[in-house]
C-alpha cells in the first residue's frame, strides 16, 4: 500500500481538477437591501447533454487513515459538492494520464468550503469524516452513461500530514 499525505484545500492547488467554492475575500456585490454579500459564479459547470440537477446526498462518514481503492469520473458533466454542515471533508483527485488516473492527491476542506469537479476529472467518492454527511450536489441529470470507474492494482492509504 502506498501512503499519501493530506494537504489543505486551496484554490491554487485544486485548479487543475476543479473549483473551490467559498466566500473568500470581499463579495462581488451586495443584494437584499445591502444586507447580503454575493460571491458570484464560483464554479465552472459543464454538461454535454441533459441538464443541471440539485440532489441531496447522505454519505456515511469515513475514518483516517482511509484506503483508496478506486476513483471515478463523469465524462458528460461536472459535479459540485456543497456540504450542509460545517465539518471538513476529504477530497481526492488524480490527473488524467492517457485515459487513466495518475498519482492521486488528497485534500482536506475547511469549514465553509465546497468543491466542483470539472467534467472528466478523476476523483474519489464522497468522503465525509464526520456525521452527518449531508451534501447538496449539483450534477448532470440526463440520459446515457456518465460514470467511469478505475480500480487501482495497489491501493493508496490516505494519512494525515
N, C-alpha and C positions, 0 to 999 in steps of 0.2 A: 504494500500500500504506500502511496506517495502522499506526504504531508504538504498541505497548502495553508499558509497563514492568512488570516482575515485582515483586510485593510479597511480603514474608514471610507465610506462612500463619499466621493466628491464628484462634482460635475465634470471636472477636467479628466479624472481617471476613468470615468464611465462613458465619456463622449463617443468612443468607438462603438459602443454597444447600444446606447440609447440616451435617454434624458433623465436627469434627476429633477423631480418635481418638488419644489419647496418655496416657501415665502422668504427668499433670500434678498436682502437689500431693500431699498425703498420700493413701494408699489409703483406700477406704471401710471396709475391714475386712481382717483378716489371717486366712489359712487355712493349711492344711497345717502344723499344729503351730506356727503363728505365724511360719513361715519364708517366706511368700508374701503380698505385699500385693495385694489385689484392687481394681482400679479398675473399678467395676461399671456395666454397662448404658450404654455410652458413645455409642451410635448409635440413632437412630430408624429402625428397619427397618419398611418398609411394603410389603405385597404385596396387590394387589387380588384376585388368584387365584393358584393354583399354590402353591409352597412355596419356602422359602429353600434354596438350594443353595450348596455351597462348591466352588469351582474354583481351579485354579492357572493364571495367565496368564503367558506368557513373551514379553514385548514387546521389540522391538528399540529400543535407545537412540536418542534424537534429539539434535540439536545446536542450540545457540543461535547466532544468532537462529533462532527457529522460526516457520515460516509456518503460520498458522491459516487454513484454507480452509473448514472445516466444523465444526459442533458437532452433538451428538445429545442425545436424551433418551429416557427409558424411562417411558412413561405408566402401566405396570402394576406397577412396583416400584422400590424404592430399590436402590442399588448401592454396595457397600463395597469399598475397595481397601486392603489391608494389605501393605506392602512386606515382602519376605522377605530384605531386605538393609538395611544402614544408610545407603544412598545416598539423597539427596534426589531428589524427582521434581517435575515441573511439573504444576500443576493449573489448568485453565482452565474458567471458568464464565461464564454470561451470564444476566441476569434475563429473565424471560418478559415480552414486551410484546405483548399481544393475540395470542398464539399463535406469535409469532416471537421469536428471541433479540434482546435489546438489546445494548448495548455490552459486549463480553467483558471479563473481569478475569482476570489471571494471577497465580498464587501459587506460591511455591517452598516445599516442605515442608522440615522439619528432620529429621535422623536420628531415627527412632523415631515419626514421625507417620504415621498413615493417615487416610483420609477416607471419609465416607459421603455420597453424593449423595442428597438427598431425591428421592422419586418425582416425575417430570416436570420435573426440573431440567436445563436446557441445560448441556452440558459438552463439553469437548474429549475426544479419545481418550486412552487411557492413554499417558503421555508420560514414560517414564524418561529420565534424562540420562546414566546410567551402566549398563554391563553388570555383572552380568546383570539383566535387567528382570523379575525374578520377583515376583509378587504373589499372595497369597491373595485371592480375590474371593468375596464373599457377595452373591448376587443372586437374582432370581426365576427359578425353573425351572417352566415350565408351558406349556400350550397357548396359541396365539394370538400375535399380533404384540406386541412390546414394544420397538420401536425406531422412532424418528422422526429423520431427518437433516435438517439445514438447511445449504445451501451459500451462503456469502457472495458477493455480487457483486464486492466488493472485499476481498481477503484482508487479514488483520492480520499484522504481524510482531511477535513476542514478543521483547523485548530485555531485557537486564539493566539494572538501575537505574543 
